[in-house]
Each structure stands twice: as structure tokens, then as C-alpha cells.
């Protein structure tokens, strides 16, 4: 009987490298695929594609799998980057990793892998897939500190049916240990923390090259002008550093100290950025949100209204009441949420099961 063929996305990082080895150990025929998604300034100090490709090839050699490179740069530009810029231009803060997974890694990559005769694709994401009565569920990884189900919430039944996540049951510390035991050339390589195509470069400089922007007033909730912003696209709700109003104090605490400033609102029509003092200022807290561009893992909206949600990655699940359908939904939280940001994803969970989510459109008290 011939082995099942798995095409795995190999990025040159330690997670996908160990995943390839684990799949081979499990008896699959494994083919590595290195995705090149960005080529605008490939030779710059921030773009590590060449170095990553060399790492991926070296690992494939050690693990004993074939690897090929595939260029998805044009799909990336059309499907992910264009949307990313549109959202920023509209004053929202998108999450490109969510879009990249839905449009590139589990669409363009999946299609390409199927042409190579793959039975499955695999990635180094920390998440799990489980089949229950013919329906595929997306579950959180066992290593809660590394769980990436938030970024994968737009995957559908067809995608999950063809996907393996070898690291779902493993702790990150174990992954590093395996890499060292195998003497993988990238065993000590740092995890990449940059946005999927921007890398570690200074974000404002990068956006500068692509967006038209207009400076304007920074105001307090009382409409007092306290500074000038460089363009609404460059700020995100809850931002504390780099606002450019340090040292301005509109009120002081009893001990003479003053609270930090935070970005609280953006008014695109009047090109005004609103800033408030104090982490718990009412303008930064919301009990309710509305979301659109909805995607459900099961293909239909949750039936149970008592769920929990994340409004940003690396946030604990927060209890909420769900009301919605396949087009939009409203969440009402038991506890007010901090800096709920339009453009980011609100992702719903029922325990360990990731149900899907939508793009935050607005938030209210």
C-alpha cells in the first residue's frame, strides 16, 4: 500500500522543520514547499527570504525530504496586501496573518499541493483538528502559550479535512529539544515575530511607502488640541508609545504624577486622533462589539449564545453572549474589554473549540 503524501509548508523556521520530521516518523511521504510571498525589496536587511530558503533546504537535507520553492507573490499582493492597505487607509487596523492563512497558506498553497498529488497539507502552526460525526473541528493547541487557532479561525471544512498540524499536541520546549537532538541547522533560530510580509522592519517607515496620509490634530475628549498626528493610519487604539504628546499633562494625580496617554479613537471624517490619559479611561473600554465578514468553521453560526471570545491575539478568552448569523454578529461581554479595535478579528470559542469569527466593525459601551 502506498504511503499517504503530505506537502508541508517549510519556512526555514524551527516549527515547520520539526513538523516535517514528525510527519516522516509517522510514515507519511513528505514533500517540503517553501513559499515566497514577497519580493518588493527582497534584498533589504529586513527581508530574510534568501536566508530562510537556505535554512529550509539544509533542514530538508537533514530530515531527508524533497523541497521545492513556489512563488505566491502576485497572489499575496492581490489577495492580502491590497486588502491590508485598504483597511489601513480607512483608519482600521487589520490582521494580515489571518488573511494570509485564509488566502495563501490554505488556499493558494493547498491548491498547489493538490496538483502535486497530496493527500494532505501540513504547517507548523500550533493548533489541532478533530473529526466528530463527520464534521471537522479546529481546536486550540495543547501548549496554550503558543496556540495559534486565533489566526486560523477562517478555515473551512474542506480546508481542515485536508490539513495536519503535527505540533498541536506538543509543547514548544519539546519542539526545540527535538530540533537540537536532530542537530537541525536552525535549532537555535529565533522565532519570527514580524508581520508575515513586513518582517522585523520599522512599521511606520514601511507603511509610508504605500499609503497617502494627511497630518491632523490630536485632541482630548474635551476637544482640546494637544498635538499633531502624522496620519491616522499610523496609530492603533490602545497605543501608548510614539504618539508624540509626551510631557503634556491635562490632569495630575494627587502625588503630582500624571497618567500616560493612549490612543482612544480615530475620526476619519475630520482626520482627528483622540487621546486620553489613563489606562482605564472610559473611552478605552467597551462591553459590546459588532462584527462583519463572518466565517464559521462548521459552515454555520453557533447555536449556543454563551461563549467566549478573543478580540486580539494573546488575550485570555473572555465570556460573552453571542447573537448573530452567517453575515454578522454582536458580542456582549460580561466584563468590559480594553481597546477593542476595528479591523482586528473577534474570534469565538466554546471551550477548546475555535468556532470562527469576524472582523470587528465597531465597539460600544
N, C-alpha and C positions, 0 to 999 in steps of 0.2 A: 504494500500500500504506500502510495507516495505521501511525502510529508506535506503538511499544510504550509503554504507560503505566506510569510509576513513581510511587508515592506515597512521599515521603521524610519521615521524622520531622525536623522543623526545631525545634530547641530555643532558637534565638536565639544559640547559640554559633558560633564560627568554623568548627569542623569540619563540622557539618551544613550550614552556609551554603555553604562551598566545594564540598561534595559535591553540593548541588543544582545549582550552576553546571556542575560537571564532567559531570553526567548530561545536562544540557541540551546541552552541547557535543558529547556523544556521540550526539545525535539522538533522545533519548527525549522523550516528552511527560511533563513533570514537574509533579506537584501536591504542594505542601507541606502537612504536617499538624502542627499544634502540639498536643502532649499536655499536658493539665492533669491532674496526678495527685494533687495535694494541696491541700486547701482548709481545713484546720482553723484555721490562723492566717495566712491569706493576706496580711493587712495588716501583718504584723510586719516588723521590719527585716531578718530573715533570709530571708524568703520572697520570691524575686525574680521570681515568675511574671509579674507585670504588666510589669516592665522587659524580661523575656525575650521576651514576646509582642510588645512594641513593636519590639524588635530583629529578631525573626523576620519581622514584617510589612515592616519597612524593607528587609531583605535581599531578601525575595521581590519587592519592587518593583524593586530594582536588577537582580536576576537575570532578572526577567520571568517569574515563575511565580505561579500562583494559590495561595493558602494559606487553610486553614480551621483553626479550633480545635476540638478534641474533648475531652470531659471523661471521663476514666477514673478519677476519684477514688474512686467506690464499688468498682470492680473492684480498685483499688490497695489500698484498706483491707481488703477481704475476702481477697485472694489474697497480698498481700505484707506489709502492715503487721501483720496479725493473726499471721502466722507468725513475723515478726520479733520481736514481743513475746513469743510463746510460747517461742521459743528463749532469749531473754534471761532470762525468768522461770525457766527450767530451768537457768540458770547457764552456758549456752553463748554463743558469740559468732558470730552469723550474718553472712552477707554479703548484704545486701539488694539489691545491684546485680546479683548472679547471678539472684536470684529475680525482680527487676524485668524483666530481659531475657527470661527464660523465660515469665513470666506476662503481662506488659503489652506490651512492645515487639514481641515476636514471637508474641503470641497475640491479645490484645485489639486491638492496632494492626493486625496482619496481617489479622484478620477484617474490621475496618472498611475497610481498604484494598481488600480483595477486593470488598466491596459497592460500592466506588466504581469498579469495573471495572479494577483494577490488574492488570498482568501480573507486576509485581514490587513489593516494598517495598525501601527503602534507608535506611541510617542512616549517621551519621558515625563509626562505630566503626573502629578500626584493626585490621583482620583481612582474610582473603581466603577466597574459596570457589573450589573447583576440582572439576570433574566428571571422574571416572576410571571408565571402563567402566560408566556409568550410575549410579555412586554419588557422592554429594556429600561432599567433604572440607572441613573447617574448617581453615584454615592460619593461622599467625602472620602478622602484618603484616611488610612489609619493614623498616619502622622499628622495630627491636627495642625501643627505649626507650619506644615508645608502644603496643606490641602489647596488644590487649585480648581476645585469644582466651580467656584465663582466665575472663573474665566471661560468655563466650558458650558455654561448654562444654556447656550443657544443650540446645542447639538440636538439632533432629532433621532427618531427611532432607527432610521436607515443607517445613519452615521454610527450610532452606538452599536448596532448589530455587527458592524464590520471593524470595531475598534478594540484594541487591547491596551491596557495601562499596566505594564509589568511592575510599576513601583507603588501601586495602590495599597499593597499590604505591608510595605516595608518602611522602616524609619530612615530618615536621611542619613543618620550617623552610620547605619548599616551599609548604605549605598557607597559612602566614602570608603568604608572599610573594604568592601568588595573591590573597589577601584584600585586600592593600594595593594591588596593581595594579588590582583591580576597584573600589577605593575603597569597599569594603563598610563600612557604618556601624559594624560590630562588629570590624573588622580587628585592633584592639589589645585587644579584650576578653580579660580573664584567663580561663584555663581553670577550669571549676568543679571544686573538689576535694571538696566536701561529699558526704555520702551522698545518694542520689538524691532523697529527700524531705525531709531534715532541713536541707539546705543547709549553711551555714557556722556554724550556731548552736552554742553550748556543749552538748556531747553529754549531759553528766550532767543539766543542767537540763531538757533535753528528755525524757529517759527518766523523770525524776522525776514527770512529769505523768501517766504511763501505767502505771507498774509499782508493785506493792506490794513493799515491801522491808523488810528487818529487819537492823539493825546486828548485828555479832558480832565474835568475836575474830580477830585476825591472829596467827598462830603461826609459829614456826620449825619446821624438820623435827624438831627435838628436843622439840616441843610446848611451847616456852617462849612465853608470851603477850607480844607486843611492841607491841600496839596494837589499835585497833578499826577495823573497816571499816564503811562506810555502807550496805552491801547488796551481795551477791555480783554482782548484775547489772552493777554499775558498773565492774567490773575485767576485764581480759583478760590471758591468760597472756603473760608476757614484758614486761608493763607495768612501766615504771621510774618515771615521774613521777606525782605525785598519789596515791601510796599512803597517805601520811600517817604514815610512820615514819622520816622523815629524822632523822639525828642519833643514832639508836640503833645502837650497834656491839656485835655479839656476838663478833666477832673482828677483829683488826687485822693488817695486813701488817707485815713486818719494819721498814719505814720509818715506821711509825706511821699510815699512811693506812688507810682501810677501804673495802672494795668496796661498790658500790651495791647496793640492794635491788631484787629483781624479784619480781613475782607468779609463783608456780610451780604452784599447784594451788588448786582450789576444791572443798570438800566440802559439797555441797548439804544432805546429811542432817544434818550437825552445824552447818551455817551457819558454817563456818570457812574463812578465807582463809589460805593458806600462802605465806610469802615466804622467799626465800633470798638470800644475799649472793654476788655474783659472777656475771658474765655466763655463765660456763661451768659453773655448778653442775650436777651430775648430774641433778637434778630437772627441769632445763630442756631436757635432751637426750633424744631418742627415736630409736630405729633402725627402729621399726615402727609402722604405724598400721592401724586398721580403719575402713572407710567404709561407709555405707549410703545410701539414697535415690539410687541409682546411675542415671546417664543416659549412654548411649553414642551418639555422633554417628551411627555407622553402623547403630545399632539392635541391635548385638550386642557382646559383650565382646571385647577384644583377644585375639588368639591368641598373639602374641609376648610371652613373660614379661619380656624385657629392654627396659625402657622408661625414661623419665624423668618426673619429676612436680614440680609446684609445690604447696606446702602453704599458700602465701599469694601474693597478687599482688606484683609487683616483686621476686620471688625468682628467682635463676637456676634453670634446670632441674636437678634432682638425679637421678642414676642410681638406679634401683631395680628390684626384682624384683616383678612383678605376679602375684597369684594371686586369681582371682575370677570372678564371673558377672554376670548381669543384676540381681541383688539386692544383692550386697555384694562387697567386695574387701579384700584385705590387701596392703599395700606394705611391702617390707623394703628399707631404704636402704643403699647401700654406705657412706655416711658419716652419722653421727648428725645429726638435724635439730633445730633450735633452736625451742623454744616452739611445738610442734605443738598447734593449738588446736581442741578440739571445737566443731563448729558451722560452722567455716570449710570451704572446698572444697578437696579434693585433686584436682588436675587432671592428667591423663596426656597425655604427648606421645610421638610416635615421630618424632624429628627436628622438622620444622616442622609436622607434622600434629597437631592437637589431637584426641584420641580421645574425650574426655568425662571424666567423673569422678564424685565422690560427696561426701557430707557427712561430714566426719571425726567418727567416733563416739568413738574412744579412741586413745591412743598408748601405746607401751610401750618399754622399753629394748631 
